[in-house]
Amino acid sequence: MAEEDAREAPGGRTALEHELADCLWSILILAHRYDVDLEAAFHRTMTELDDAISTRLPQHEAA
C-alpha cells in the first residue's frame, strides 16, 4: 500500500523488497519441509486459474 501511496510506511521500497524476500524465503522453506514441488504446483495452479478465467470471459469470434 505504501508503494501505491495509499499509506505511509517507514522504509519505502527497501522495506517492500525485504518483506517480499522474507515471504519468498518462508514459501521456499515450507515447500522444502513438506516436499512440495513448487514448479509443478505453480504450473498446475496457473493452468487451473487460466481455465477458470477463460470460461468467464466472453469468447471472441475470429474475423
ChimeraX attribute file (.defattr): number of C-alpha atoms within 10 A of each C-alpha:
attribute: neighborCount
match mode: 1-to-1
recipient: residues
	/A:1	9
	/A:2	14
	/A:3	12
	/A:4	7
	/A:5	8
	/A:6	8
	/A:7	8
	/A:8	11
	/A:9	13
	/A:10	9
	/A:11	11
	/A:12	11
	/A:13	12
	/A:14	9
	/A:15	14
	/A:16	16
	/A:17	12
	/A:18	12
	/A:19	12
	/A:20	11
	/A:21	12
	/A:22	12
	/A:23	12
	/A:24	12
	/A:25	12
	/A:26	12
	/A:27	13
	/A:28	13
	/A:29	12
	/A:30	12
	/A:31	13
	/A:32	12
	/A:33	9
	/A:34	8
	/A:35	9
	/A:36	12
	/A:37	10
	/A:38	13
	/A:39	9
	/A:40	10
	/A:41	11
	/A:42	11
	/A:43	11
	/A:44	12
	/A:45	12
	/A:46	12
	/A:47	12
	/A:48	12
	/A:49	11
	/A:50	11
	/A:51	11
	/A:52	11
	/A:53	10
	/A:54	11
	/A:55	9
	/A:56	8
	/A:57	8
	/A:58	7
	/A:59	8
	/A:60	6
	/A:61	5
	/A:62	4
	/A:63	3
